[in-house]
């Protein structure tokens, strides 16, 4: 991609468009894992993409373009002042486990779109679980166990040593393994929580919208909900459950608007 970057820095609009199209979905998935809600992830992705484009002239090829963009995105997300609802509540994993137990029905949900809504609960729950980690641990887990970067790559993204990164990742893994192993029925039969038994409570408290599920109904670019969920029949560890999201796509209208802004000449680019 170095030649494409060079052309974009020289003002080639086609090269600029190629870079935005290449980066927008991975950066959106990163933002979504960190900020939980699609609307907030769209806002974050727009800001990250603008920062990436305006810094293209500083790209030296010391890492892959996407890895370099992740570094910019991670810095933005770790310093985001806005808190997610889970962060604002300062909910620990133990408190979240108690919350799940309290809202568990005796039987699986049997209403309309039961399977679809159970998937929505699973996807929403795994997002919420990540929010119980403090941000530095959350991003370490997302980079290593969800995006599957090597420890060297992830450490470079975070601008820390590989040893420090591995320690941070293991700390997050231990906390999530303990939580998922004692709670999630997908990970282990002894886990008390079942997605289908959380549907009614999730709908009643507004955690999910039965009429317009945000994550099951989300646009994708790659694996859909069923393909991602199929992993769960083969893999039953905490990381696999947290990883098994569809390949969500960034809003095309929002990223097209960024390209329009860049073409307008009204924004200071590539300084």
N, C-alpha and C positions, 0 to 999 in steps of 0.2 A: 504493500500500500504506500510505500514511501514516494513512488513516482506520482501517485494520485494526490498525495498531500502536497507535493511540490507544485503540481498543476493548480490545485485549489488556492495555494498561497499566491500564485501568480495571477489569480483572478478567473480561473476556468470554472464557470458555473456548473458544467456537467460533472466535474470532479468534486466540487463542493456537494452537489446533490448526491453523488455516489457515497460520499463519506457519511452524510446524514442518514441515508437509507441503510448503510451498513451498521451504524452504531445505535440507531434509535430503539430497536427492540431490546437488545441486551441491556442498555442503560435503563430502559423502562422497567425491565424485570428486576434489576438491582434496586431501583427506587421503590418499587412495589413491596419488595421484601423488607425494606427498611421503614417505610412510612405507612404500610398496611392498606390504605384505601386508594382505589384507582384514581380518583380525582386529585388527591394530593400527590400521587406518583406522577401523574401527567404534568402537574405544575413543576415538580422537581426535575423531571426529564427535560422540560423546555429550558429551564435555567442551566442545567448541566450541558446540554447541547450547545447553547450559546457560549458558555465558557470554553468548551472544547474547540469550537470553531474559531473563537477569537484568540486562542492560544496555539493554533496550528503552526504558526511560524516558529514556535519553540520546540516542535517535535523533532527529535534527533534520531529516532529509530532505536533507542536504547531498549525498547520493549515493543511488542506488537501494538498496533494502533488501538485495538480494543482495550488491552491491558493499560495502556497509557490513559485512555479515556476513563477507565474504571478509577484510576488514581484521582483524577479530577472529580469524578462523581462521588467517590467515597469521602473525599475531603468536604465536599458540599453537604453531603447527607449527615456526616458526623457532627457538623457544626450548625445544622438546621435548628433555628430557635423554636419553631413550632413543634409541639409534642403530639405524638399520637394519643388517642384516647386511653390506651393501655398505659402509656408512659405517664400521662397526667394523673391516672389513678394510682400510680406506683404499685401496681399489682405484681406480687411475687409469684413464682411458680406454685408454691404451696397454696397461696390464696386462690390462684386460678384453678387448681385442682379441687379445692373446696367448692368453688363456684360451679364447676362442672357437675360435681356430685349432687349439689342441691337442685339443679335444674334437670335432672335425668328422669325421664318418664319410665314407667314400669314396662311398657311395651313399645315396639317400633312404631314410628309414625306411619299411619295408613291412609293419609289423605291424598289429595291430588298431587301428582308429580313427586311422589314419595322418594323415588330413587334420585331424581335430580336434586331435590332439596337436601337429601343426606349428603350428596357430593358437595353442595354449597356449604353445609355445616363443616365438613372435613376441611375444605379449603380455607374457610374463614377461621377455623380453629387453629390450623397450623400457622396462619398469619399471626394470630393472637399469641400463640406460644412464643414465637420469636420476639414479640414486643416485651415479654417478661424478662428478657435479657437486657442488660445495659448495652448501650450502642456499640462499644468497642468489642464486646464479646459477640454480639449479634452479627456484626459485619465480618468478624473472623470466621464464624460458622457459615455464613452465606457464601463467602468467597471460597472456603475450603471444601465444605461438605455439600453445598447446593450447586455452586458453579464449578466445583471441582478443579480449582486452580491449584497448582503445586504450591508447597510452602514457600518456595523461592519467589514465585510470581506474586503470591498474596502478600508476602512480606514487603516486596517492592511497591505494591499498590499502597500499602499502609505506611511505607517509609519507616519500617522498623526492622530489626534483625530477624533472621529466620528462626533463631532460638526463641526470641520473644513472641513471634507469631505462633509457633507451635505450642508454647505454653498457654497463650490466650485461647487458641482453638481447643486444646484439650480441656481447659476449664469449662468452656461452653458445651463441649460434647458431654462431659460428665454430668452437668446439670440437666441437660436435655435427655440424656439416657435415663437418668433417675426418674425424671418426671414422666416421660413417655412409657417407661417400663412398668410404672406403678399405676398408670392412668389409662393409656390408650389400648382399646381392644383390638386395634389393627396390629399393633406391635406384639401383643401377647394376650392369650385368652384370659389371663388373670386380671388384665386391665379392666376396670369397671365401666369405663365410658364407651358408649356406642353412638356413632353419628346419628343413626336413625332414631335414637331415643332422645336426642337433643333438639330435634327439629322444632317441636311445638314451643319449647322455651325460647329458642333462638328467634323464632318469628315473633313471639309475644313481647320480647324485650327490644326488638328492633335490631338484633344482631345480624339477621339476614332479612331480605325482602322477598317474600314468597312470590310476589307478582313480577318482580324484576331482579332475579338473583345476579349480583354484581360479578361474581367470579365464574360461575358456570356459564353465564351468558356473555362473558367477555370475549372480544375478538382475539383470535389466535393467529400465529404465523408458524405453523409446524404442528406439534402434537396437540390434539384436543383433550377434552376432559377424560373421555373413555380410554384413550391411549395412555395418558399419564396414570390413570387409576389402575390400569392393567399391571403396572409395576408392583402394585401392592399384593398381588396374588403370588408373586415370586420372591419379594423381599419384605421382610418383616422387622426391620430395625428402625430406630428412630430417625436416622438420617434419610432413609428411603421414603418414609412417610412425609417428612418435611420437604423433601425434594420433589415429590410427585405432584407438581402443578403443571398445568398446560403451558405451552410456549406462548405466553401472552404477547400481544402486539400493541405497540404504542399507538396512540391516536394519530391516524394519518392526517386529519385536519389540523391538529396542533403542529405536527412537524412540517406540513406543507406551509403553514403560516410562518414558521421560522425561516424556511427557504425564501418565502416572499419578502420577509423583513431583510434578509441578507442581500437579496437582489435589489432592494429599494435604494440602496446607497445611503440610507439614513442612519445606519448603525456602524459604529467604528469596528471594522473587521481586521482580523489578521495582523494585529499590531505586534 
